[in-house]
Amino acid sequence: MDNASNQLEQIRLWRKRNFRDSSISATILELRKSLKKTNKQLTQIMQAWDLHVPAHIHKNAIPTSLRGGILEITVDDSPTAYQLNQLIRAGLLNTLQTNCSSTLKKIKVRTA
């Protein structure tokens, strides 16, 4: 009878539904790690931005995102976008690359 009860218990374990982890804790942990990394990169870029961009451009333009090595900067008006593009051509990208540890390939200017 002991053998029969063992077999019955094995069948119950075999037929029992597996527990699915439907929590999002693993996803949240991955998101936190990526945010820490992105936040560190953006903090470095913002510090370099504050140092190397003239005040008249700085008050009308702000870095908004960094994805795939492309820094997106949103400006208020087209004259500021033109001045910022001239500054980028004069070497702002190289200056930001030397002051930041993140990979920075390109600066993209958008008008809000």
C-alpha positions in Angstrom: 0.0 0.0 0.0 2.9 2.3 0.6 4.1 1.8 -3.0 0.6 2.7 -4.3 0.5 5.9 -2.2 4.0 6.9 -3.5 2.8 6.3 -7.0 -0.3 8.3 -6.4 1.7 11.2 -4.9 4.1 11.1 -7.9 1.2 11.3 -10.3 -0.3 14.3 -8.3 3.1 16.1 -8.5 3.4 15.3 -12.2 -0.2 16.5 -13.0 0.0 19.6 -10.8 0.1 22.9 -12.6 3.4 24.7 -12.6 3.4 28.1 -10.9 4.0 30.9 -13.2 5.8 33.9 -12.0 3.6 36.8 -13.3 5.3 39.5 -11.2 7.1 42.3 -12.9 10.0 42.4 -10.4 12.6 41.1 -12.8 11.5 43.7 -15.4 11.7 46.5 -12.8 15.2 45.5 -11.8 16.3 45.5 -15.4 14.7 48.9 -15.9 16.4 50.3 -12.8 19.8 49.1 -14.0 19.3 50.7 -17.4 18.0 53.9 -15.8 21.0 54.2 -13.5 23.3 53.8 -16.5 21.4 56.2 -18.7 21.1 58.7 -15.8 24.8 58.6 -15.2 25.5 59.2 -18.9 23.0 62.0 -19.1 24.4 63.6 -15.9 27.9 63.6 -17.4 26.6 65.1 -20.6 24.5 67.8 -18.8 27.6 68.8 -16.8 29.7 69.1 -20.0 26.8 70.9 -21.6 26.6 73.5 -18.9 30.4 74.1 -19.1 30.8 74.4 -22.9 27.6 75.9 -24.3 27.3 79.7 -24.3 24.6 81.2 -22.0 22.4 82.6 -24.9 22.1 79.1 -26.4 22.0 77.3 -23.0 18.8 79.1 -22.0 16.9 78.1 -25.2 18.3 74.5 -25.7 18.2 71.4 -23.5 19.5 67.9 -24.1 16.4 65.6 -23.9 17.5 62.1 -24.7 20.5 59.9 -25.5 19.8 56.8 -27.5 22.2 54.7 -29.5 24.9 57.3 -29.2 22.7 60.1 -30.6 22.1 63.0 -28.3 18.9 64.8 -29.0 18.7 68.5 -28.1 15.4 70.4 -28.2 15.5 74.1 -28.9 12.9 76.8 -28.6 13.3 78.5 -31.9 15.1 78.2 -35.3 17.7 80.9 -34.7 18.9 79.0 -31.6 18.9 75.8 -33.7 21.1 77.5 -36.3 23.5 78.9 -33.7 23.7 75.4 -32.1 24.4 73.8 -35.4 27.2 76.2 -36.0 28.6 75.4 -32.5 28.4 71.7 -33.3 30.3 72.2 -36.6 32.9 74.2 -34.6 33.7 71.2 -32.4 31.0 70.9 -29.7 30.6 67.2 -30.4 34.3 66.5 -29.9 34.3 68.5 -26.7 31.4 66.6 -25.3 33.0 63.3 -26.3 36.1 64.0 -24.4 34.3 65.1 -21.3 31.8 62.1 -21.2 32.5 58.4 -20.7 29.4 57.4 -22.7 29.5 56.7 -26.5 28.4 59.9 -28.3 28.3 59.7 -32.1 26.1 62.5 -33.2 24.1 65.5 -32.0 20.6 65.9 -33.4 18.8 69.3 -33.0 15.0 69.5 -32.9 12.8 72.5 -32.7 10.0 72.3 -30.2 
